[in-house]
């Protein structure tokens, strides 16, 4: 029997973990990190503080990122309802994001393993009341291969049972009206990367169940990979 899925979340009261305080000169902020279910729906009642990834089963760690704009926006209307200025001029167009992977040792020492970036698309409306939620993977394709190689080469050494990797990330964009480049302050999300069981070999007629976030097959947190016969209409297990 599959293990019961348990999200590595913190309760709503810990929302101060993510960006409650504004930083001068910053135009957009990460407001919170939230878990995603198998249908890519956001769990609005919980926040994420850390995670775990069996890198033998999945190369992705998906999470929902809530973004808010600190820029103010207001429509200015003149005579005869003529629009003099639009709040949409302060929209932020998302362009990309970067991740840095750190290993921390004794005495607070840290080692940068890799940095990688990827383009992203999205439009963040002005005013902090407008939240944009986007699904992103805390582990990128190059980072996944690099971290797996690190664990494999360690053998019976330092990382035999896995390693806690701190992902430091920033999201970049530009203001629509001026083209000014903006980015969030660096945020950190720890993920325990380990070499767990490989994906199961499914029998004839079976497929990997889309049990993990956004229909992935598991390996993230307590989403355990499982084979089953999928219903062709629903995409869910028929048995």
Buried (B, 14 or more C-beta within 10 A) or exposed (E): EEEEBEBBBBEEEEBEBBBEEEEEEBBBBBBBBBBBBBEEEBBEEBBBBBBBBBBBBBBBBBBBBBBBBBBEBEEEEEEEEEEEBBBEBBBBBBBBBBBBBBBBEEEEEEEEBBEBBEEBEBEBBBBBEBEBBBBBBBBBEBBBEBBBEBBEEBEEEEBEEBBBBBBBBBBBBBBBEEEEEBBBBEBEBBBBBBBBEEBBEBEEEBEBBBBBBBBBBBBBBBBBBBBBBBEEEEEEBEE
